[in-house]
């Protein structure tokens, strides 16, 4: 079947599955809307949790991270995966024991304060807003390829689809839908890596490709060939690696992921702490299958790009006149504005690096993942499957984030009777969702990829929520005033730093070379110091809840 028809078929079938499952399991009560069915199997719950870790940042943006960050891209993988471990063993058991898998509810109960709850809700909505904006960009990129239109128009279409998709129901339908989504995501993500592993290495296991011998230079390992390629074609090589900034990013992402509100809420369906840990273990297994192959994907996608595009006759390439190397995809992607060929030396060839050390092929890093199977001339069904899987991963994460905002507003904020009429509460909640999605569609960070934008939301979590969570669990003397001021200091410092260096100062004269994605590490330190100092100073005038915290730490 012709490629475009196959793309419509795969995407159409996947949409039918998602919407069908969503309608079939539509939430019929407030309980169904807020939580999953308590009889849910830990394996299925683990799948549901894992899907939220495979967002547009993972599926779409990580592949092209080397185009921007080089070896610092590994910091994102390490930070996200280690953050999940912290979440599982350091946060979930204790919050589950207090039956507070919502961070605002835990803070309200721990600090006996509605003001800290309200402040936390504001932070949760802010973090979710930035996260959603990144996912909407991912939806736009996918639709721009599906319909072969410019990115701006595609993002508007994606916004409409997102609004429709997120108003179907609550957590109950999300869980069932995400099981189907994970299956599609797994096969769509791993299939092109499997093909590339066979083409470029002597291995058949994608996770082992990075340690395998290269089929291009049989006497060298793939990692050696990759490093040479980076040097030859002007990519960032290992010599450009910044240890301090990478460490800051790892810590910031790790702490941020460990306090992600839309992940924590998934554990509420588990009837006990033990079941929550079982769900976490299964989620870690399902996540690891994909994340352990990403390092190989970095290498394989870059080598694939160089092999099939460098020093190729442009006209013959786009007209599919080169044997075993079809290039019609280049004209298709140029329509989206995400790929551009500029013949700088007028030789009618695609030169990834010319005499001026400039590449004539400009590729948006966020597009490389979707481009890779087309560049590699993989079968049409693989290309279509990748687009369907990418859309699945992106919509799944958006739905989880929207659900978080719905429940945070309707269940935790509006139940305080700020609005008396229940119908008005529902209307207010839905209007707020529409407003957030519209504003998130318009929001952007100049020259930032999906992965980097998501990292900004993580770094805000790291500077505000995680230190307060950990001190609230393990430090008896922390009190309301210390917690609020600690979060205020962490939030103010981090937001100010991010706004200044992303929007006001483009000189890259960063504080100790730490990027905005890693500044949450410093924000977390300032948060902890402020919290501890203020709590000690005001300890006599604040009521500590030692018995409650001691009970929480004795996890069964």
C-alpha positions as CSV (number, residue, x, y, z in Angstrom):
1,X,0.0,0.0,0.0
2,X,1.1,3.5,-0.8
3,X,2.8,5.3,2.2
4,X,0.3,8.1,2.8
5,X,-2.7,5.8,2.7
6,X,-0.9,3.4,5.1
7,X,-0.3,6.3,7.5
8,X,-3.9,7.3,7.5
9,X,-4.9,3.6,8.1
10,X,-2.5,3.1,11.1
11,X,-3.3,6.4,12.7
12,X,-7.1,5.9,12.1
13,X,-7.0,2.4,13.6
14,X,-5.1,3.6,16.7
15,X,-7.5,6.5,17.2
16,X,-10.5,4.1,16.9
17,X,-8.9,1.8,19.6
18,X,-8.3,4.7,22.0
19,X,-11.7,6.4,21.6
20,X,-13.5,3.1,21.7
21,X,-11.9,2.0,24.9
22,X,-12.4,5.5,26.4
23,X,-16.1,5.5,25.7
24,X,-16.5,1.8,26.8
25,X,-14.9,2.5,30.2
26,X,-16.1,6.1,30.6
27,X,-16.2,7.2,34.2
28,X,-19.7,7.2,35.6
29,X,-19.0,8.6,39.1
30,X,-16.7,11.0,40.9
31,X,-14.8,8.1,42.3
32,X,-14.3,6.6,38.8
33,X,-13.3,10.0,37.5
34,X,-10.7,10.6,40.2
35,X,-9.2,7.1,40.6
36,X,-8.8,3.8,38.8
37,X,-10.7,0.7,39.7
38,X,-9.2,-0.6,42.9
39,X,-9.3,-4.1,41.6
40,X,-6.8,-3.2,38.9
41,X,-4.0,-5.7,38.4
42,X,-0.5,-4.4,39.4
43,X,0.8,-5.4,36.0
44,X,-1.8,-3.3,34.2
45,X,-1.3,-0.5,36.7
46,X,2.5,-0.7,36.0
47,X,1.8,-0.4,32.3
48,X,-0.4,2.7,32.9
49,X,2.4,4.3,34.9
50,X,5.0,3.4,32.3
51,X,3.1,5.0,29.5
52,X,3.4,8.4,31.2
53,X,7.2,8.1,31.2
54,X,7.1,7.6,27.4
55,X,5.9,11.0,26.4
56,X,6.7,13.2,23.3
57,X,10.0,14.0,25.1
58,X,11.1,10.3,25.0
59,X,9.5,9.1,21.8
60,X,10.1,12.2,19.6
61,X,12.7,14.5,21.1
62,X,15.4,12.2,22.7
63,X,16.4,10.8,19.3
64,X,17.6,14.2,18.1
65,X,19.1,15.3,21.3
66,X,22.6,14.8,20.0
67,X,22.0,17.4,17.4
68,X,21.8,20.0,20.2
69,X,23.5,18.6,23.3
70,X,25.9,15.8,22.3
71,X,26.9,13.5,25.1
72,X,25.1,15.7,27.6
73,X,21.9,14.0,26.2
74,X,22.8,11.0,28.4
75,X,22.1,13.2,31.4
76,X,18.4,13.3,30.5
77,X,18.2,9.5,30.4
78,X,20.0,9.0,33.7
79,X,18.0,11.8,35.4
80,X,14.6,10.5,34.3
81,X,15.3,6.9,35.1
82,X,16.9,7.5,38.5
83,X,14.1,9.9,39.3
84,X,11.6,7.0,38.8
85,X,13.6,4.9,41.3
86,X,13.5,7.7,43.8
87,X,9.8,8.1,43.3
88,X,9.2,4.4,43.8
89,X,11.3,3.8,47.0
90,X,11.5,7.3,48.6
91,X,8.2,8.9,48.0
92,X,5.3,6.6,47.1
93,X,5.4,4.2,50.1
94,X,5.1,7.0,52.6
95,X,2.5,9.1,50.8
96,X,0.5,5.9,50.2
97,X,0.6,5.1,53.9
98,X,-1.0,8.5,54.6
99,X,-3.4,7.9,51.8
100,X,-2.2,11.2,50.2
101,X,-1.0,10.4,46.7
102,X,-1.9,14.0,45.8
103,X,0.9,16.3,46.8
104,X,-1.4,19.2,47.8
105,X,-3.4,16.9,50.1
106,X,-0.2,15.6,51.7
107,X,1.1,19.1,52.4
108,X,-2.3,20.1,53.8
109,X,-2.3,17.1,56.1
110,X,1.4,17.2,57.0
111,X,1.5,21.0,57.7
112,X,-2.1,21.5,58.8
113,X,-2.4,24.4,56.4
114,X,-4.8,25.2,53.6
115,X,-2.6,28.1,52.4
116,X,0.3,25.7,51.6
117,X,-2.2,23.5,49.8
118,X,-3.3,26.4,47.6
119,X,0.3,27.4,46.9
120,X,1.1,23.8,45.9
121,X,-1.9,23.7,43.6
122,X,-0.6,26.8,41.8
123,X,2.8,25.1,41.3
124,X,1.2,21.8,40.1
125,X,-0.8,23.7,37.5
126,X,2.3,25.7,36.4
127,X,4.4,22.5,36.0
128,X,1.6,20.8,34.1
129,X,1.1,23.8,31.9
130,X,4.7,23.8,30.7
131,X,4.6,20.0,30.3
132,X,1.4,20.2,28.2
133,X,2.9,22.9,26.0
134,X,5.8,20.6,25.1
135,X,3.4,17.7,24.3
136,X,1.3,19.9,22.1
137,X,4.3,20.8,20.1
138,X,4.9,17.0,19.7
139,X,1.3,16.6,18.5
140,X,1.8,19.4,16.0
141,X,5.0,17.8,14.6
142,X,3.2,14.4,14.1
143,X,0.2,16.0,12.4
144,X,2.4,18.2,10.2
145,X,3.9,14.9,8.8
146,X,0.6,13.1,8.6
147,X,-1.2,15.8,6.7
148,X,2.0,17.4,5.1
149,X,1.2,20.9,6.4
150,X,3.2,23.6,8.2
151,X,3.8,23.2,11.9
152,X,1.7,26.1,13.0
153,X,-1.4,24.8,11.3
154,X,-0.7,21.3,12.6
155,X,-0.4,22.5,16.2
156,X,-3.9,24.1,16.0
157,X,-5.3,20.9,14.7
158,X,-3.6,19.0,17.5
159,X,-5.1,21.5,20.0
160,X,-8.6,20.6,18.8
161,X,-7.9,16.9,18.9
162,X,-6.5,17.2,22.4
163,X,-9.5,19.1,23.7
164,X,-11.8,16.4,22.3
165,X,-9.7,13.5,23.6
166,X,-9.3,14.9,27.2
167,X,-13.0,15.5,27.8
168,X,-14.1,11.9,27.4
169,X,-13.7,10.7,30.9
170,X,-11.5,10.1,34.0
171,X,-8.7,7.9,35.3
172,X,-10.7,4.7,34.8
173,X,-10.7,4.9,31.0
174,X,-7.2,6.2,30.9
175,X,-5.9,3.0,32.5
176,X,-7.5,0.7,30.0
177,X,-6.6,2.9,27.1
178,X,-3.0,3.1,28.1
179,X,-2.6,-0.7,28.0
180,X,-3.4,-0.6,24.3
181,X,-1.2,2.5,24.0
182,X,1.8,0.8,25.6
183,X,1.6,-2.1,23.2
184,X,1.5,0.2,20.2
185,X,4.2,2.5,21.7
186,X,6.5,-0.5,22.4
187,X,6.4,-2.0,18.9
188,X,6.5,1.4,17.1
189,X,9.5,2.6,19.1
190,X,11.5,-0.6,19.0
191,X,10.9,-1.8,15.4
192,X,13.0,0.9,13.6
193,X,15.8,0.5,16.2
194,X,15.7,-3.3,15.5
195,X,16.1,-2.7,11.8
196,X,18.9,-0.2,12.3
197,X,20.7,-2.5,14.8
198,X,20.8,-5.2,12.1
199,X,22.0,-2.7,9.5
200,X,24.8,-1.0,11.5
201,X,26.0,-3.7,13.9
202,X,26.6,-7.5,14.2
203,X,24.0,-7.7,16.9
204,X,20.2,-8.4,16.8
205,X,19.4,-6.9,20.2
206,X,18.8,-3.1,20.2
207,X,19.9,-2.6,23.8
208,X,23.3,-4.2,23.0
209,X,23.9,-2.2,19.8
210,X,26.1,0.4,21.5
211,X,28.5,-2.4,22.7
212,X,28.6,-4.2,19.3
213,X,31.0,-4.2,16.4
214,X,30.2,-2.0,13.5
215,X,29.3,-3.5,10.1
216,X,30.7,-0.4,8.4
217,X,34.2,-0.7,10.0
218,X,34.2,-4.4,11.1
219,X,37.3,-4.0,13.2
220,X,35.9,-1.2,15.3
221,X,33.1,-0.9,17.9
222,X,30.0,1.1,17.0
223,X,30.8,3.7,19.7
224,X,34.2,4.4,18.2
225,X,32.7,4.9,14.7
226,X,30.1,7.1,16.2
227,X,32.7,9.4,18.0
228,X,34.6,9.7,14.8
229,X,31.5,10.6,12.9
230,X,30.7,13.3,15.4
231,X,34.1,14.8,15.0
232,X,34.1,14.6,11.2
233,X,30.7,16.2,10.7
234,X,30.8,18.9,13.3
235,X,28.4,17.4,15.9
236,X,29.2,17.8,19.6
237,X,31.7,15.2,20.5
238,X,32.8,13.9,23.9
239,X,35.4,16.7,24.1
240,X,32.5,19.2,24.4
241,X,31.1,17.3,27.4
242,X,30.4,19.5,30.5
243,X,30.5,17.4,33.7
244,X,29.2,20.0,36.0
245,X,26.2,20.9,33.8
246,X,25.4,17.3,33.1
247,X,25.5,16.5,36.8
248,X,23.2,19.4,37.6
249,X,20.8,18.2,34.9
250,X,20.8,14.7,36.2
251,X,20.1,15.8,39.8
252,X,17.4,18.3,38.7
253,X,15.6,15.8,36.5
254,X,15.9,13.1,39.1
255,X,14.4,15.2,41.8
256,X,11.7,16.6,39.5
257,X,10.6,13.2,38.2
258,X,10.5,11.9,41.8
259,X,7.8,14.5,42.6
260,X,5.9,14.6,39.3
261,X,2.2,15.0,40.4
262,X,0.6,13.2,37.4
263,X,2.7,10.1,38.1
264,X,2.1,10.1,41.8
265,X,-1.7,10.2,41.3
266,X,-1.5,6.8,39.4
267,X,-0.5,5.0,42.6
268,X,-3.8,6.0,44.2
269,X,-5.5,3.0,42.6
270,X,-3.4,0.5,44.6
271,X,-5.2,-0.8,47.7
272,X,-2.0,-1.0,49.8
273,X,1.6,0.1,50.0
274,X,2.8,-3.3,48.9
275,X,0.5,-3.2,45.8
276,X,1.9,0.2,45.0
277,X,5.4,-1.1,45.1
278,X,4.4,-4.0,42.9
279,X,3.0,-1.6,40.4
280,X,6.2,0.4,40.6
281,X,8.3,-2.6,39.9
282,X,6.2,-3.6,36.8
283,X,6.3,0.0,35.6
284,X,10.1,0.0,36.0
285,X,10.3,-3.1,33.9
286,X,8.1,-1.8,31.1
287,X,10.0,1.6,31.1
288,X,13.4,-0.1,31.1
289,X,12.6,-2.1,27.9
290,X,12.4,1.2,26.0
291,X,14.9,3.4,27.9
292,X,17.7,0.9,27.7
293,X,17.6,1.1,23.9
294,X,17.7,4.9,23.7
295,X,21.5,5.1,24.0
296,X,21.7,2.9,20.9
297,X,19.1,5.0,19.2
298,X,21.3,8.1,19.7
299,X,24.1,6.5,17.8
300,X,22.1,4.6,15.1
301,X,19.9,7.6,14.1
302,X,23.0,9.8,13.7
303,X,24.9,7.2,11.6
304,X,21.8,6.6,9.6
305,X,21.5,10.3,8.8
306,X,25.1,10.6,7.7
307,X,25.0,7.4,5.6
308,X,21.9,8.2,3.6
309,X,22.2,12.0,3.1
310,X,25.8,13.1,3.0
311,X,27.4,13.8,-0.4
312,X,24.2,12.8,-2.2
313,X,23.0,14.3,-5.5
314,X,19.9,16.4,-4.4
315,X,17.8,16.2,-7.6
316,X,18.4,12.4,-8.0
317,X,17.7,11.9,-4.3
318,X,14.3,13.6,-4.1
319,X,13.2,11.9,-7.3
320,X,14.0,8.5,-6.0
321,X,16.6,7.9,-8.7
322,X,19.3,6.6,-6.4
323,X,19.3,2.8,-5.9
324,X,18.4,1.7,-2.4
325,X,18.3,5.3,-1.2
326,X,14.9,7.0,-1.8
327,X,14.8,10.7,-0.8
328,X,11.2,11.7,-1.5
329,X,10.8,12.2,2.2
330,X,13.0,15.3,2.0
331,X,10.4,17.2,-0.1
332,X,7.6,15.9,2.1
333,X,9.2,17.2,5.3
334,X,10.3,20.5,3.7
335,X,6.5,21.3,3.5
336,X,6.3,21.1,7.3
337,X,9.2,23.6,7.8
338,X,11.0,21.2,10.0
339,X,13.6,20.2,7.4
340,X,15.4,22.5,5.0
341,X,18.0,22.0,2.3
342,X,20.2,25.1,1.5
343,X,22.8,24.5,-1.2
344,X,25.4,26.8,0.2
345,X,28.2,25.8,-2.3
346,X,25.8,25.5,-5.3
347,X,27.0,22.0,-6.2
348,X,23.5,20.4,-6.1
349,X,24.7,18.0,-3.5
350,X,23.6,17.5,0.1
351,X,26.7,18.2,2.2
352,X,26.4,17.7,6.0
353,X,29.5,19.7,6.3
354,X,31.2,21.9,3.6
355,X,34.3,24.1,3.3
356,X,32.7,26.6,5.6
357,X,32.0,23.9,8.2
358,X,28.3,24.5,7.8
359,X,25.6,21.8,7.2
360,X,23.4,22.3,4.2
361,X,20.7,20.1,5.6
362,X,18.9,21.7,8.5
363,X,16.7,19.3,10.6
364,X,14.7,20.2,13.7
365,X,16.0,17.9,16.4
366,X,12.4,17.1,17.4
367,X,11.7,15.7,13.9
368,X,14.6,13.2,13.7
369,X,12.8,10.4,15.5
370,X,10.0,10.5,13.0
371,X,12.4,11.0,10.1
372,X,14.7,8.1,10.9
373,X,12.7,5.3,9.4
374,X,12.1,7.3,6.3
375,X,15.8,8.2,5.9
376,X,16.7,4.5,6.4
377,X,14.2,3.5,3.7
378,X,12.4,1.1,6.0
379,X,9.1,-0.5,4.9
380,X,6.1,1.8,4.7
381,X,4.3,-0.1,7.5
382,X,7.2,0.8,9.9
383,X,7.0,4.5,9.0
384,X,3.3,4.4,9.6
385,X,3.6,2.5,12.8
386,X,6.1,5.0,14.2
387,X,3.8,7.9,13.6
388,X,0.9,6.1,15.2
389,X,3.1,5.2,18.2
390,X,4.4,8.7,18.6
391,X,0.9,10.1,18.6
392,X,-0.2,7.5,21.1
393,X,2.7,8.4,23.5
394,X,2.0,12.1,23.2
395,X,-1.8,12.0,23.7
396,X,-1.4,9.6,26.6
397,X,0.8,12.1,28.5
398,X,-1.4,15.1,27.7
399,X,-4.5,13.2,28.9
400,X,-2.8,12.3,32.2
401,X,-1.7,15.9,32.7
402,X,-5.2,17.3,31.9
403,X,-6.7,14.8,34.3
404,X,-4.3,15.9,37.0
405,X,-5.5,19.5,36.5
406,X,-9.1,18.5,36.5
407,X,-8.8,16.5,39.7
408,X,-6.6,19.1,41.4
409,X,-9.1,21.9,40.7
410,X,-12.4,20.0,41.1
411,X,-11.5,17.5,43.9
412,X,-9.0,19.5,45.9
413,X,-9.7,23.2,45.3
414,X,-13.4,23.5,44.5
415,X,-14.4,21.1,47.3
416,X,-13.4,23.9,49.7
417,X,-16.7,25.5,48.5
418,X,-15.1,28.4,46.7
419,X,-17.9,27.7,44.3
420,X,-21.1,26.4,45.9
421,X,-23.1,25.1,42.9
422,X,-21.8,21.7,41.6
423,X,-22.8,22.5,38.0
424,X,-20.8,25.7,38.2
425,X,-17.8,23.8,39.5
426,X,-17.9,21.4,36.5
427,X,-18.3,24.4,34.1
428,X,-15.4,26.2,35.8
429,X,-13.2,23.2,35.7
430,X,-13.8,22.6,32.0
431,X,-13.4,26.2,31.0
432,X,-10.1,26.3,32.9
433,X,-8.9,23.2,31.0
434,X,-9.8,24.9,27.7
435,X,-7.9,28.0,28.7
436,X,-4.8,26.1,29.8
437,X,-4.7,24.1,26.5
438,X,-5.1,27.2,24.4
439,X,-2.5,29.1,26.3
440,X,-0.2,26.1,26.3
441,X,-0.5,26.0,22.5
442,X,0.7,29.6,22.3
443,X,3.5,29.2,24.9
444,X,7.0,28.4,23.6
445,X,10.6,28.7,24.7
446,X,12.8,30.1,21.9
447,X,15.2,27.5,20.3
448,X,14.1,24.9,22.9
449,X,13.2,21.3,21.9
450,X,10.4,19.3,23.4
451,X,12.8,17.5,25.7
452,X,14.3,20.7,27.0
453,X,10.9,22.2,27.6
454,X,9.8,19.2,29.6
455,X,13.0,19.4,31.5
456,X,12.0,23.0,32.6
457,X,8.9,21.6,34.2
458,X,11.0,18.9,36.0
459,X,13.5,21.5,37.3
460,X,10.7,23.6,38.8
461,X,9.4,20.4,40.5
462,X,12.9,19.8,41.8
463,X,13.3,23.3,43.3
464,X,9.8,23.4,44.9
465,X,8.0,20.1,45.5
466,X,10.6,17.5,46.1
467,X,12.6,19.1,49.0
468,X,9.3,19.9,50.8
469,X,8.1,16.4,50.3
470,X,11.3,14.8,51.6
471,X,11.6,17.1,54.6
472,X,7.9,16.6,55.3
473,X,8.4,12.8,55.5
474,X,11.9,12.5,57.1
475,X,12.4,15.8,59.1
476,X,10.0,16.1,62.0
477,X,10.9,19.7,62.8
478,X,9.9,21.2,59.5
479,X,6.8,23.3,59.8
480,X,4.3,25.3,57.7
481,X,6.3,28.6,57.6
482,X,9.6,26.8,56.7
483,X,7.9,24.8,54.0
484,X,6.1,27.8,52.4
485,X,9.2,30.0,52.5
486,X,11.4,27.2,51.2
487,X,9.1,26.6,48.2
488,X,8.9,30.4,47.6
489,X,12.7,30.8,47.6
490,X,13.2,27.7,45.3
491,X,10.4,28.9,42.9
492,X,11.5,32.5,42.8
493,X,15.2,31.7,42.2
494,X,14.5,29.0,39.6
495,X,11.8,30.9,37.6
496,X,13.9,34.1,37.7
497,X,17.0,32.2,36.4
498,X,14.9,30.5,33.6
499,X,13.2,33.7,32.4
500,X,16.4,35.7,32.4
501,X,18.6,33.2,30.5
502,X,15.9,32.0,28.1
503,X,14.1,35.2,27.2
504,X,16.3,38.2,28.3
505,X,20.0,37.2,28.0
506,X,21.2,35.1,25.1
507,X,24.9,35.5,25.9
508,X,25.1,32.0,27.5
509,X,27.0,33.6,30.4
510,X,25.4,31.0,32.7
511,X,26.0,30.7,36.4
512,X,28.9,28.2,36.7
513,X,27.8,27.0,33.2
514,X,24.6,25.5,34.6
515,X,21.8,25.5,32.0
516,X,18.1,26.3,32.9
517,X,17.3,22.6,32.8
518,X,19.8,21.9,35.6
519,X,19.2,25.0,37.8
520,X,16.6,23.2,39.8
521,X,19.5,21.5,41.6
522,X,20.5,24.9,43.1
523,X,16.9,25.8,43.7
524,X,16.4,22.6,45.7
525,X,19.5,23.4,47.8
526,X,18.2,26.9,48.6
527,X,14.7,25.4,49.3
528,X,16.2,22.9,51.9
529,X,18.4,25.5,53.6
530,X,15.5,28.0,53.9
531,X,13.1,25.4,55.1
532,X,15.4,24.0,57.8
533,X,16.6,27.4,59.0
534,X,13.1,29.0,59.2
535,X,11.7,25.8,60.8
536,X,14.4,25.9,63.5
537,X,13.9,29.6,64.2
538,X,10.1,29.2,64.5
539,X,9.9,25.7,65.9
540,X,8.5,26.9,69.3
541,X,5.7,28.7,67.7
542,X,4.7,26.0,65.3
543,X,2.9,22.7,66.0
544,X,4.8,19.7,64.8
545,X,3.1,16.5,64.0
546,X,5.7,14.0,65.1
547,X,3.3,11.1,65.7
548,X,1.9,11.4,62.2
549,X,5.3,11.5,60.6
550,X,6.6,8.6,62.7
551,X,3.6,6.6,61.6
552,X,4.3,7.5,58.0
553,X,7.9,6.4,58.1
554,X,7.1,3.0,59.5
555,X,6.1,1.5,56.2
556,X,4.6,-1.9,56.1
